[in-house]
Amino acid sequence: MRRIILLYVLLVFGYKVHAQEKLFSLFPSTEYDTSYIKSYYDKLIGNLYIPAKFVNFGVHSVDNNAFLNYEPNGRSALGFEGSYKWLSAGFSFKLPIADKSVQKYGHTESFDLQFNFNLRRVVIDLYFQVYSGFYLSNMDDYFNSWNFENHYPKTDLSVLNLGIMANYVYNYKKFSYKAALNLTERQNKSAGSFITGGYFFLNQMHSDSTIVPSFAAPYFQGILGLQKIGTVNIGFLCGYTFTFVLNDNFFINLGLTPGFGLYSINAIDRADYPINFDVHSAIILQTRFSFIYQKERFFMALIGVYGTQTSLGKSDYSVSFGHGHTKFSVGYRFDFPDRILKYRKNKLKNNL
C-alpha cells in the first residue's frame, strides 16, 4: 500500500512546471541575442530518460582524517517527459534492485522531489528528500580488501533534505541555461555568465543506533554515541558557468557555484545528551554539467546537478549533507499539431 501511495504522489507531483519567461512580464521572451540563442518554443519536445537521484550524509574526523560517508541503495529509474512552451510534464518509475544488491548494501525507502526552474535570468532549485536505509560507501578506507560481505547497511538511518537555491544569471542575453539543462533552446555560440544568489536548507539525520561502526570507533571517540542531527544553513552563492559549442552537434556546459553561510547544528547521542560540534558556519558547493549531442530535432544528453553542504568551525568533527541528480535522456522535437494544421491550411490556400 505504501508503494502505491508513493507512486501516486510521484505521478502527481511529477508534473513539473519549468517556469518560463512568458509567465512573467518581468522576463520578456524577446530579450536575448538570437545570434547566440535559438528557441524551440513552438516545438513539442518528448524524451525518454534515466534519472539517478542523489543524497548522502557524512561525518569527518579532522584530527584523524577519517570519514564516514553514508549513501542510499538503488537510485535508478526510467521515465518519460514532454515539454511545450512553458509547461513540462513527466513521470518516472523506480527500477527494481537485485536481491544480491540488497543483501550487500541494504534496502532503501525514499521520497524525492526535485524541481528545477530555469528562467531567462533566474535559476531556482527546490529539494524535498526523505531517505531511509543507507550503507557505508567508503568501507575500503577501513579495510585493505574489497572482499567483505556487505557495506555496513544502516536500515535505521534516515535523512531529510529540505531546501531552496536561487541564482541570478548576469549574461542572460547570450547564455542560456535552458539550452544547457532543458534543451528547449539551443546555444549557437560559446558563452558563459557569472551567477550569484542565495540558499536556505533544513537537514536532519536520525538513527536508532549510533552511526559510528565499531571498526571506526578509534577515529571518532568524541561522538561515539551520535544518533541525531538537525541543521539550519543559510547563505549566499557566487560562481560561473560556461557552455562550450564544439561544433554544430556537440555542446558541453560546466558550472561551479560555491557559497558561504551561517550554520546552526543540534546533535544528540544515544543517551539523549547533546553533542557540541562548535560550528557556526558552512560552505556549500553546487556543480552543474551537461554533455549534449543534438541535431535540429534529435538529441541525447547527460545532465547533472550536485550540491554539498559542509560545516566549518573549531570542532574536531565536521558534518556534510549532499543532494542532487543526474539524468541521461534521448529525445525528439516535434512540430506541434497547431503548427502542422496551420502549415497545411496555408499550403491549401496557396494551391487554390
KELO-792206 format. One record per residue (C-alpha): residue number from 1; residue in one letter; x, y, z. Coordinates in Angstrom, 1 decimal, always signed. Last residue first. Layout:
<sites>
@seq NUM&type a&xx X&yy Y&zz Z
...
</sites>
This chain:
<sites>
@seq 352&type l&xx -6.3&yy +27.5&zz -54.8
@seq 351&type n&xx -2.8&yy +26.0&zz -54.2
@seq 350&type n&xx -1.7&yy +28.8&zz -52.0
@seq 349&type k&xx -4.7&yy +28.3&zz -49.7
@seq 348&type l&xx -4.0&yy +24.6&zz -49.4
@seq 347&type k&xx -0.4&yy +25.2&zz -48.4
@seq 346&type n&xx -1.5&yy +27.8&zz -45.9
@seq 345&type k&xx -4.1&yy +25.4&zz -44.4
@seq 344&type r&xx -1.5&yy +22.6&zz -44.3
@seq 343&type y&xx +1.1&yy +24.8&zz -42.5
@seq 342&type k&xx -1.6&yy +26.0&zz -39.9
@seq 341&type l&xx -2.6&yy +22.4&zz -39.3
@seq 340&type i&xx +1.1&yy +21.4&zz -38.7
@seq 339&type r&xx +1.6&yy +24.4&zz -36.4
@seq 338&type d&xx -1.4&yy +23.5&zz -34.3
@seq 337&type p&xx -0.3&yy +19.9&zz -34.2
@seq 336&type f&xx +3.0&yy +20.8&zz -32.5
@seq 335&type d&xx +6.1&yy +20.1&zz -34.7
@seq 334&type f&xx +8.1&yy +17.5&zz -32.8
@seq 333&type r&xx +11.5&yy +17.9&zz -31.1
@seq 332&type y&xx +13.0&yy +14.4&zz -30.2
@seq 331&type g&xx +14.5&yy +12.9&zz -27.2
@seq 330&type v&xx +17.1&yy +10.7&zz -25.5
@seq 329&type s&xx +17.9&yy +11.4&zz -21.9
@seq 328&type f&xx +20.5&yy +10.6&zz -19.3
@seq 327&type k&xx +19.8&yy +12.3&zz -16.0
@seq 326&type t&xx +21.9&yy +13.1&zz -12.9
@seq 325&type h&xx +20.6&yy +14.1&zz -9.5
@seq 324&type g&xx +21.2&yy +16.3&zz -6.5
@seq 323&type h&xx +21.8&yy +16.4&zz -2.7
@seq 322&type g&xx +24.7&yy +16.1&zz -0.2
@seq 321&type f&xx +24.8&yy +16.7&zz +3.6
@seq 320&type s&xx +28.1&yy +17.2&zz +5.4
@seq 319&type v&xx +29.2&yy +17.3&zz +9.1
@seq 318&type s&xx +32.5&yy +18.3&zz +10.6
@seq 317&type y&xx +34.4&yy +16.9&zz +13.6
@seq 316&type d&xx +37.3&yy +18.2&zz +15.7
@seq 315&type s&xx +35.3&yy +21.3&zz +16.3
@seq 314&type k&xx +36.7&yy +24.8&zz +15.8
@seq 313&type g&xx +34.4&yy +25.5&zz +12.9
@seq 312&type l&xx +33.1&yy +24.7&zz +9.4
@seq 311&type s&xx +30.2&yy +22.6&zz +8.3
@seq 310&type t&xx +29.9&yy +21.1&zz +4.8
@seq 309&type q&xx +27.0&yy +21.4&zz +2.4
@seq 308&type t&xx +27.2&yy +19.5&zz -0.9
@seq 307&type g&xx +25.3&yy +20.1&zz -4.1
@seq 306&type y&xx +25.1&yy +18.2&zz -7.4
@seq 305&type v&xx +23.2&yy +18.9&zz -10.7
@seq 304&type g&xx +23.7&yy +16.6&zz -13.6
@seq 303&type i&xx +22.8&yy +16.3&zz -17.3
@seq 302&type l&xx +23.8&yy +13.7&zz -19.9
@seq 301&type a&xx +22.1&yy +14.5&zz -23.2
@seq 300&type m&xx +21.0&yy +12.9&zz -26.4
@seq 299&type f&xx +19.1&yy +14.9&zz -29.1
@seq 298&type f&xx +17.0&yy +14.6&zz -32.3
@seq 297&type r&xx +15.2&yy +17.6&zz -33.8
@seq 296&type e&xx +17.8&yy +20.1&zz -35.2
@seq 295&type k&xx +20.6&yy +17.7&zz -34.3
@seq 294&type q&xx +21.9&yy +17.3&zz -30.8
@seq 293&type y&xx +24.7&yy +15.8&zz -28.8
@seq 292&type i&xx +24.8&yy +17.2&zz -25.3
@seq 291&type f&xx +27.1&yy +16.9&zz -22.3
@seq 290&type s&xx +25.7&yy +18.7&zz -19.3
@seq 289&type f&xx +27.1&yy +20.0&zz -16.0
@seq 288&type r&xx +26.0&yy +21.7&zz -12.9
@seq 287&type t&xx +28.0&yy +21.8&zz -9.6
@seq 286&type q&xx +26.9&yy +23.3&zz -6.3
@seq 285&type l&xx +29.3&yy +23.8&zz -3.4
@seq 284&type i&xx +28.2&yy +24.9&zz +0.1
@seq 283&type i&xx +30.4&yy +26.2&zz +2.9
@seq 282&type a&xx +29.4&yy +26.2&zz +6.5
@seq 281&type s&xx +29.3&yy +28.5&zz +9.5
@seq 280&type h&xx +28.6&yy +28.3&zz +13.3
@seq 279&type v&xx +30.3&yy +25.1&zz +14.4
@seq 278&type d&xx +31.0&yy +24.1&zz +18.0
@seq 277&type f&xx +30.1&yy +20.4&zz +17.4
@seq 276&type n&xx +28.7&yy +20.2&zz +20.9
@seq 275&type i&xx +26.9&yy +16.8&zz +21.5
@seq 274&type p&xx +23.6&yy +17.0&zz +23.5
@seq 273&type y&xx +22.6&yy +14.1&zz +25.8
@seq 272&type d&xx +19.7&yy +11.9&zz +24.7
@seq 271&type a&xx +21.5&yy +8.8&zz +25.9
@seq 270&type r&xx +22.0&yy +7.6&zz +22.3
@seq 269&type d&xx +23.7&yy +11.0&zz +21.4
@seq 268&type i&xx +22.1&yy +14.2&zz +20.4
@seq 267&type a&xx +23.2&yy +16.9&zz +17.8
@seq 266&type n&xx +21.9&yy +20.4&zz +17.2
@seq 265&type i&xx +23.5&yy +22.4&zz +14.4
@seq 264&type s&xx +23.2&yy +26.1&zz +13.2
@seq 263&type y&xx +25.1&yy +27.3&zz +10.2
@seq 262&type l&xx +25.6&yy +30.8&zz +8.7
@seq 261&type g&xx +26.7&yy +30.9&zz +5.1
@seq 260&type f&xx +29.2&yy +30.5&zz +2.4
@seq 259&type g&xx +28.7&yy +29.6&zz -1.3
@seq 258&type p&xx +30.5&yy +27.9&zz -4.2
@seq 257&type t&xx +28.9&yy +27.8&zz -7.7
@seq 256&type l&xx +30.6&yy +25.8&zz -10.4
@seq 255&type g&xx +29.2&yy +25.4&zz -13.9
@seq 254&type l&xx +30.2&yy +23.3&zz -16.9
@seq 253&type n&xx +28.2&yy +23.0&zz -20.1
@seq 252&type i&xx +29.4&yy +21.0&zz -23.1
@seq 251&type f&xx +27.9&yy +21.0&zz -26.6
@seq 250&type f&xx +28.3&yy +18.8&zz -29.6
@seq 249&type n&xx +26.2&yy +19.0&zz -32.8
@seq 248&type d&xx +27.1&yy +22.1&zz -34.8
@seq 247&type n&xx +30.6&yy +22.2&zz -33.4
@seq 246&type l&xx +32.4&yy +22.5&zz -30.0
@seq 245&type v&xx +29.9&yy +24.9&zz -28.5
@seq 244&type f&xx +31.3&yy +25.3&zz -25.0
@seq 243&type t&xx +28.8&yy +26.4&zz -22.5
@seq 242&type f&xx +30.1&yy +28.3&zz -19.4
@seq 241&type t&xx +29.0&yy +28.8&zz -15.8
@seq 240&type y&xx +30.5&yy +31.0&zz -13.0
@seq 239&type g&xx +30.1&yy +31.3&zz -9.3
@seq 238&type c&xx +28.7&yy +33.3&zz -6.3
@seq 237&type l&xx +26.4&yy +32.0&zz -3.7
@seq 236&type f&xx +24.9&yy +33.4&zz -0.4
@seq 235&type g&xx +23.9&yy +31.9&zz +2.9
@seq 234&type i&xx +21.5&yy +30.0&zz +5.1
@seq 233&type n&xx +22.0&yy +26.6&zz +6.8
@seq 232&type v&xx +19.8&yy +25.1&zz +9.5
@seq 231&type t&xx +20.9&yy +21.7&zz +11.0
@seq 230&type g&xx +19.4&yy +18.8&zz +12.9
@seq 229&type i&xx +21.5&yy +15.8&zz +14.0
@seq 228&type k&xx +20.5&yy +12.6&zz +15.7
@seq 227&type q&xx +22.3&yy +9.3&zz +16.7
@seq 226&type l&xx +25.9&yy +10.1&zz +17.8
@seq 225&type g&xx +27.0&yy +7.7&zz +20.5
@seq 224&type l&xx +30.7&yy +7.5&zz +19.5
@seq 223&type i&xx +30.9&yy +11.3&zz +19.0
@seq 222&type g&xx +34.2&yy +12.2&zz +20.7
@seq 221&type q&xx +35.9&yy +8.9&zz +20.1
@seq 220&type f&xx +35.5&yy +9.1&zz +16.3
@seq 219&type y&xx +38.7&yy +7.7&zz +14.9
@seq 218&type p&xx +39.1&yy +4.7&zz +17.3
@seq 217&type a&xx +35.4&yy +3.9&zz +16.8
@seq 216&type a&xx +35.7&yy +3.2&zz +13.0
@seq 215&type f&xx +35.7&yy -0.7&zz +13.4
@seq 214&type s&xx +32.8&yy -0.4&zz +15.9
@seq 213&type p&xx +30.5&yy +1.5&zz +13.5
@seq 212&type v&xx +29.8&yy +5.1&zz +14.2
@seq 211&type i&xx +26.1&yy +5.9&zz +13.2
@seq 210&type t&xx +24.9&yy +5.1&zz +16.8
@seq 209&type s&xx +21.6&yy +3.3&zz +17.0
@seq 208&type d&xx +18.0&yy +4.2&zz +16.2
@seq 207&type s&xx +19.3&yy +6.7&zz +13.6
@seq 206&type h&xx +18.2&yy +10.2&zz +12.6
@seq 205&type m&xx +19.7&yy +12.8&zz +10.3
@seq 204&type q&xx +18.1&yy +16.1&zz +9.6
@seq 203&type n&xx +18.7&yy +19.0&zz +7.2
@seq 202&type l&xx +17.0&yy +22.3&zz +6.7
@seq 201&type f&xx +18.5&yy +24.4&zz +3.8
@seq 200&type f&xx +18.4&yy +28.0&zz +2.6
@seq 199&type y&xx +20.2&yy +29.4&zz -0.4
@seq 198&type g&xx +21.4&yy +32.6&zz -2.1
@seq 197&type g&xx +22.3&yy +34.1&zz -5.4
@seq 196&type t&xx +25.1&yy +35.0&zz -7.8
@seq 195&type i&xx +25.9&yy +33.9&zz -11.3
@seq 194&type f&xx +28.7&yy +35.0&zz -13.7
@seq 193&type s&xx +28.0&yy +34.0&zz -17.3
@seq 192&type g&xx +29.2&yy +32.0&zz -20.2
@seq 191&type a&xx +29.1&yy +31.8&zz -23.9
@seq 190&type s&xx +30.0&yy +29.6&zz -26.9
@seq 189&type k&xx +27.9&yy +30.3&zz -29.9
@seq 188&type n&xx +24.6&yy +28.8&zz -31.2
@seq 187&type q&xx +23.3&yy +27.7&zz -27.8
@seq 186&type r&xx +20.0&yy +25.9&zz -28.4
@seq 185&type e&xx +16.7&yy +26.3&zz -26.6
@seq 184&type t&xx +14.1&yy +23.9&zz -25.1
@seq 183&type l&xx +17.1&yy +21.7&zz -24.3
@seq 182&type n&xx +16.2&yy +21.8&zz -20.6
@seq 181&type l&xx +19.7&yy +21.8&zz -19.0
@seq 180&type a&xx +22.2&yy +23.6&zz -21.2
@seq 179&type a&xx +19.8&yy +25.3&zz -23.7
@seq 178&type k&xx +17.5&yy +26.3&zz -20.9
@seq 177&type y&xx +20.6&yy +27.6&zz -19.0
@seq 176&type s&xx +21.0&yy +30.1&zz -21.8
@seq 175&type f&xx +24.0&yy +32.5&zz -22.3
@seq 174&type k&xx +23.9&yy +35.4&zz -24.7
@seq 173&type k&xx +21.2&yy +37.7&zz -23.4
@seq 172&type y&xx +21.3&yy +36.1&zz -19.9
@seq 171&type n&xx +24.8&yy +37.4&zz -19.2
@seq 170&type y&xx +24.0&yy +38.1&zz -15.5
@seq 169&type v&xx +22.3&yy +34.8&zz -14.5
@seq 168&type y&xx +20.7&yy +35.2&zz -11.0
@seq 167&type n&xx +20.7&yy +32.2&zz -8.7
@seq 166&type a&xx +18.2&yy +30.7&zz -6.3
@seq 165&type m&xx +18.7&yy +27.6&zz -4.1
@seq 164&type i&xx +15.9&yy +26.1&zz -1.9
@seq 163&type g&xx +15.9&yy +23.5&zz +0.7
@seq 162&type l&xx +14.6&yy +20.5&zz +2.6
@seq 161&type n&xx +16.9&yy +17.5&zz +3.0
@seq 160&type l&xx +15.8&yy +14.7&zz +5.4
@seq 159&type v&xx +18.0&yy +11.7&zz +6.2
@seq 158&type s&xx +17.1&yy +8.3&zz +7.9
@seq 157&type l&xx +19.3&yy +5.6&zz +9.3
@seq 156&type d&xx +17.6&yy +2.5&zz +10.7
@seq 155&type t&xx +18.5&yy +0.3&zz +7.7
@seq 154&type k&xx +22.2&yy +1.0&zz +8.2
@seq 153&type p&xx +23.9&yy -1.4&zz +5.9
@seq 152&type y&xx +27.7&yy -2.0&zz +6.7
@seq 151&type h&xx +29.0&yy -2.4&zz +3.2
@seq 150&type n&xx +28.4&yy -6.1&zz +3.0
@seq 149&type e&xx +30.2&yy -9.4&zz +2.5
@seq 148&type f&xx +33.8&yy -8.2&zz +2.5
@seq 147&type n&xx +36.3&yy -8.9&zz -0.2
@seq 146&type w&xx +37.0&yy -5.3&zz -1.1
@seq 145&type s&xx +40.4&yy -5.5&zz +0.7
@seq 144&type n&xx +42.5&yy -3.3&zz +2.8
@seq 143&type f&xx +39.7&yy -2.4&zz +5.2
@seq 142&type y&xx +38.9&yy +0.9&zz +6.9
@seq 141&type d&xx +39.0&yy +3.3&zz +4.0
@seq 140&type d&xx +37.7&yy +0.5&zz +1.7
@seq 139&type m&xx +34.4&yy +0.8&zz +3.6
@seq 138&type n&xx +33.8&yy +4.1&zz +1.9
@seq 137&type s&xx +30.1&yy +3.7&zz +0.9
@seq 136&type l&xx +28.7&yy +3.0&zz +4.3
@seq 135&type y&xx +25.1&yy +1.9&zz +3.6
@seq 134&type f&xx +21.8&yy +3.7&zz +3.9
@seq 133&type g&xx +18.1&yy +2.9&zz +4.7
@seq 132&type s&xx +15.5&yy +5.7&zz +5.0
@seq 131&type y&xx +15.5&yy +8.7&zz +2.6
@seq 130&type v&xx +13.4&yy +11.8&zz +2.6
@seq 129&type q&xx +14.2&yy +14.5&zz +0.0
@seq 128&type f&xx +12.4&yy +17.8&zz -0.6
@seq 127&type y&xx +14.5&yy +20.0&zz -2.8
@seq 126&type l&xx +13.8&yy +23.2&zz -4.8
@seq 125&type d&xx +16.2&yy +24.6&zz -7.4
@seq 124&type i&xx +15.7&yy +28.1&zz -8.9
@seq 123&type v&xx +17.5&yy +29.6&zz -11.8
@seq 122&type v&xx +16.9&yy +33.3&zz -12.7
@seq 121&type r&xx +17.6&yy +35.4&zz -15.7
@seq 120&type r&xx +15.9&yy +33.6&zz -18.6
@seq 119&type l&xx +14.2&yy +31.0&zz -16.4
@seq 118&type n&xx +15.4&yy +27.6&zz -15.4
@seq 117&type f&xx +13.1&yy +26.2&zz -12.7
@seq 116&type n&xx +14.4&yy +22.9&zz -11.3
@seq 115&type f&xx +12.2&yy +20.9&zz -9.0
@seq 114&type q&xx +13.4&yy +18.0&zz -7.0
@seq 113&type l&xx +11.0&yy +15.6&zz -5.2
@seq 112&type d&xx +12.4&yy +12.5&zz -3.5
@seq 111&type f&xx +10.5&yy +10.1&zz -1.3
@seq 110&type s&xx +12.7&yy +7.2&zz -0.5
@seq 109&type e&xx +12.9&yy +3.7&zz +1.0
@seq 108&type t&xx +16.3&yy +2.0&zz +0.9
@seq 107&type h&xx +17.2&yy -1.7&zz +1.4
@seq 106&type g&xx +20.7&yy -2.9&zz +2.4
@seq 105&type y&xx +24.0&yy -2.6&zz +0.6
@seq 104&type k&xx +25.2&yy -6.2&zz +0.3
@seq 103&type q&xx +22.0&yy -8.2&zz +0.8
@seq 102&type v&xx +20.0&yy -5.6&zz -1.1
@seq 101&type s&xx +22.5&yy -5.8&zz -4.0
@seq 100&type k&xx +22.2&yy -9.6&zz -4.1
@seq 99&type d&xx +18.4&yy -9.3&zz -4.1
@seq 98&type a&xx +18.6&yy -7.2&zz -7.3
@seq 97&type i&xx +17.0&yy -3.7&zz -7.1
@seq 96&type p&xx +13.9&yy -2.9&zz -9.2
@seq 95&type l&xx +13.9&yy +0.3&zz -11.3
@seq 94&type k&xx +12.0&yy +3.3&zz -9.9
@seq 93&type f&xx +9.3&yy +4.5&zz -12.2
@seq 92&type s&xx +9.3&yy +8.0&zz -13.7
@seq 91&type f&xx +6.8&yy +10.7&zz -14.6
@seq 90&type g&xx +6.9&yy +13.8&zz -16.7
@seq 89&type a&xx +5.1&yy +17.1&zz -17.6
@seq 88&type s&xx +6.8&yy +20.3&zz -18.9
@seq 87&type l&xx +5.0&yy +23.6&zz -19.5
@seq 86&type w&xx +6.5&yy +26.9&zz -20.6
@seq 85&type k&xx +6.3&yy +26.2&zz -24.4
@seq 84&type y&xx +5.7&yy +22.5&zz -24.8
@seq 83&type s&xx +7.6&yy +19.8&zz -22.9
@seq 82&type g&xx +7.2&yy +16.1&zz -22.6
@seq 81&type e&xx +8.9&yy +13.7&zz -20.2
@seq 80&type f&xx +9.2&yy +10.0&zz -19.9
@seq 79&type g&xx +10.8&yy +7.9&zz -17.1
@seq 78&type l&xx +13.1&yy +5.1&zz -16.1
@seq 77&type a&xx +14.6&yy +4.8&zz -12.6
@seq 76&type s&xx +18.0&yy +4.5&zz -10.9
@seq 75&type r&xx +18.8&yy +5.3&zz -7.2
@seq 74&type g&xx +19.2&yy +1.9&zz -5.6
@seq 73&type n&xx +21.0&yy +1.9&zz -2.3
@seq 72&type p&xx +21.3&yy +5.0&zz -0.2
@seq 71&type e&xx +24.6&yy +6.7&zz +0.7
@seq 70&type y&xx +26.5&yy +7.0&zz +4.0
@seq 69&type n&xx +30.0&yy +8.5&zz +4.1
@seq 68&type l&xx +32.1&yy +8.1&zz +7.3
@seq 67&type f&xx +35.4&yy +9.9&zz +7.1
@seq 66&type a&xx +38.8&yy +9.8&zz +8.9
@seq 65&type n&xx +41.5&yy +12.5&zz +8.7
@seq 64&type n&xx +42.4&yy +11.7&zz +12.3
@seq 63&type d&xx +42.4&yy +15.3&zz +13.6
@seq 62&type v&xx +39.5&yy +16.4&zz +11.3
@seq 61&type s&xx +37.1&yy +13.5&zz +11.9
@seq 60&type h&xx +34.6&yy +13.8&zz +9.1
@seq 59&type v&xx +30.9&yy +12.9&zz +9.3
@seq 58&type g&xx +28.8&yy +12.2&zz +6.2
@seq 57&type f&xx +25.3&yy +12.1&zz +4.8
@seq 56&type n&xx +24.2&yy +11.4&zz +1.3
@seq 55&type v&xx +21.6&yy +12.2&zz -1.3
@seq 54&type f&xx +21.4&yy +11.6&zz -5.1
@seq 53&type k&xx +18.8&yy +11.0&zz -7.7
@seq 52&type a&xx +19.6&yy +8.8&zz -10.7
@seq 51&type p&xx +17.4&yy +9.6&zz -13.7
@seq 50&type i&xx +17.1&yy +7.5&zz -16.9
@seq 49&type y&xx +15.3&yy +9.5&zz -19.6
@seq 48&type l&xx +12.9&yy +9.1&zz -22.5
@seq 47&type n&xx +12.2&yy +12.4&zz -24.3
@seq 46&type g&xx +9.5&yy +14.4&zz -25.9
@seq 45&type i&xx +9.7&yy +18.1&zz -27.0
@seq 44&type l&xx +6.7&yy +19.7&zz -28.7
@seq 43&type k&xx +8.1&yy +22.6&zz -30.6
@seq 42&type d&xx +7.0&yy +26.2&zz -30.7
@seq 41&type y&xx +9.4&yy +27.4&zz -28.0
@seq 40&type y&xx +12.4&yy +25.8&zz -29.7
@seq 39&type s&xx +14.5&yy +29.0&zz -29.2
@seq 38&type k&xx +17.9&yy +29.8&zz -30.7
@seq 37&type i&xx +20.5&yy +31.6&zz -28.6
@seq 36&type y&xx +23.7&yy +33.3&zz -29.6
@seq 35&type s&xx +22.8&yy +35.1&zz -32.8
@seq 34&type t&xx +19.3&yy +35.5&zz -31.3
@seq 33&type d&xx +20.6&yy +37.8&zz -28.6
@seq 32&type y&xx +18.1&yy +37.8&zz -25.8
@seq 31&type e&xx +15.2&yy +39.9&zz -24.5
@seq 30&type t&xx +12.4&yy +38.5&zz -26.8
@seq 29&type s&xx +11.0&yy +36.3&zz -24.1
@seq 28&type p&xx +10.3&yy +39.1&zz -21.6
@seq 27&type f&xx +11.4&yy +38.3&zz -18.0
@seq 26&type l&xx +9.5&yy +40.7&zz -15.7
@seq 25&type s&xx +6.4&yy +40.0&zz -17.7
@seq 24&type f&xx +6.2&yy +36.7&zz -16.0
@seq 23&type l&xx +4.6&yy +33.5&zz -17.5
@seq 22&type k&xx +6.2&yy +34.2&zz -20.8
@seq 21&type e&xx +9.7&yy +33.9&zz -19.1
@seq 20&type q&xx +9.5&yy +30.2&zz -18.4
@seq 19&type a&xx +8.6&yy +28.3&zz -15.3
@seq 18&type h&xx +9.6&yy +24.6&zz -15.7
@seq 17&type v&xx +6.3&yy +23.3&zz -14.3
@seq 16&type k&xx +6.9&yy +19.8&zz -13.1
@seq 15&type y&xx +4.1&yy +17.2&zz -13.4
@seq 14&type g&xx +6.0&yy +14.7&zz -11.4
@seq 13&type f&xx +4.0&yy +15.8&zz -8.4
@seq 12&type v&xx +1.0&yy +13.7&zz -9.4
@seq 11&type l&xx +3.0&yy +10.7&zz -10.6
@seq 10&type l&xx +5.3&yy +10.8&zz -7.6
@seq 9&type v&xx +2.3&yy +11.0&zz -5.3
@seq 8&type y&xx +0.6&yy +8.0&zz -6.9
@seq 7&type l&xx +3.9&yy +6.0&zz -6.8
@seq 6&type l&xx +4.3&yy +6.8&zz -3.1
@seq 5&type i&xx +0.7&yy +5.8&zz -2.4
@seq 4&type i&xx +1.1&yy +2.5&zz -4.3
@seq 3&type r&xx +4.4&yy +1.8&zz -2.6
@seq 2&type r&xx +2.9&yy +2.3&zz +0.8
@seq 1&type m&xx +0.0&yy +0.0&zz +0.0
</sites>
